[in-house]
Amino acid sequence: MSIDNLIANVIRADVRAAGAYVVPDASGFIKLDAMENPYELPAELRQELGQRLADAVLNRYPVASYATLKEKVKNKLGIPAGFDVMLGNGSDELIQIVTTTVASQERRASVLAPVPAFVMYARSAQFAGADFVGVKLKADFTLDMEAMLAAIALHRPAVVFLAYPNNPTGNLFAVEDIEAILHAQGEHGIVVLDEAYQPFARETFMDRVKEFENLVVMRTVSKLGLAGIRLGYMTAAPELLAEFEKVRPPYNVNVLTQVAAEFVLEHIDVLDAQAASINAERERLSAELAALPGVEVFASSANFILLRVPDAAAVCAKVYDARVLIKNLSKMHGMLANCIRVTVSTPEENSAFLNALKAALTQA
């Protein structure tokens, strides 16, 4: 038997043609390529969390309702009164649940998003068997509303994904543009506001789920400082959330994640203070980057900065040699030619990146 023939006969052609999502090894590097919070919990909180985790019941499945964790998420993270949340293994799983739920078997469904955008919107649509429609942003990375509304009218997408702020560009789309998309979708489609970076933007549509029945607001605790526990959450009209629940795998959030999240949400002020420190560093780092010759810096409301340099490949290679990991986005989309994305970190790590970048620009 030939394994090549087996794969050709069994595995979907589009999966065979796709590349895997690769995460580079960061051992020994200053890691500024994944939009993580660089700060750990204070030592006394880590010690108390360790005891909570030691007491976790690992021989039983999680409580399927996740009632305790859901209540803490609702109370601590601004969910409107009367609305429930769905929990996921990171927001990636929630994106997959949404696309799977809308990918009709009776007719080919469409999923629409502005591009460049978070890659999981297109990947999840593909693997759910839906068509992905990407609508190019304007040169300044704002929404091309004429093109967006035309695409909605033409394709009647089951869901429109909007990252708010957008990844990888870092900007917030205009409120009136999002409202127009919600109205254009109407009862024909859902709009998912992906607020993964809300702790740094401080702008949200969370309260407006009461106003728009086709609005889903999705978030994650990853950027807030808990990337390691993989927890996402989303809310929507109760009737809509009930449909997504039918697709959610049972026990999709493990016991250790549940215990860790419940504990840390009791100390949300610590994470909020860390986010404030990161925002302050974002302003400093943006100003220092903008002062460098040949560097174009784009305004950010997230915990990362997008910048354009004369030769991204050469610059990233030199920065890599200095043991700093950043992200070269040049191949992601034509609009991102020679663009680099860097996570905002501690003052020390940000300065190390700046020094490495200055040296790379001199040598390039």
Secondary structure, 3 states (H helix, E strand, C coil): CCHHHHHHHHCCHHHHHCCCCCCCCCCCCEECCCCCCCCCCCHHHHHHHHHHHHCCCCCCCCCCCCHHHHHHHHHHCCCCCCCCCEEECHHHHHHHHHHHHHCCCCCCCEEEEEECCCHHHHHHHHHHCCEEEEEECCCCCCCCHHHHHHHHHHHCCCEEEEECCCCCCCCCCCHHHHHHHHHHHHHHCEEEEECCCHHHHCCCCHHHHHCCCCEEEEEECHHHHHHHHCCEEEECCHHHHHHHHCCCCCCCCCHHHHHHHHHHHCCHHHHHHHHHHHHHHHHHHHHHHHCCCCCEEECCCCCEEEEECCCHHHHHHHHHHCCEECEECCCCCHHHCCEEEEECCCHHHHHHHHHHHHHHHHHC
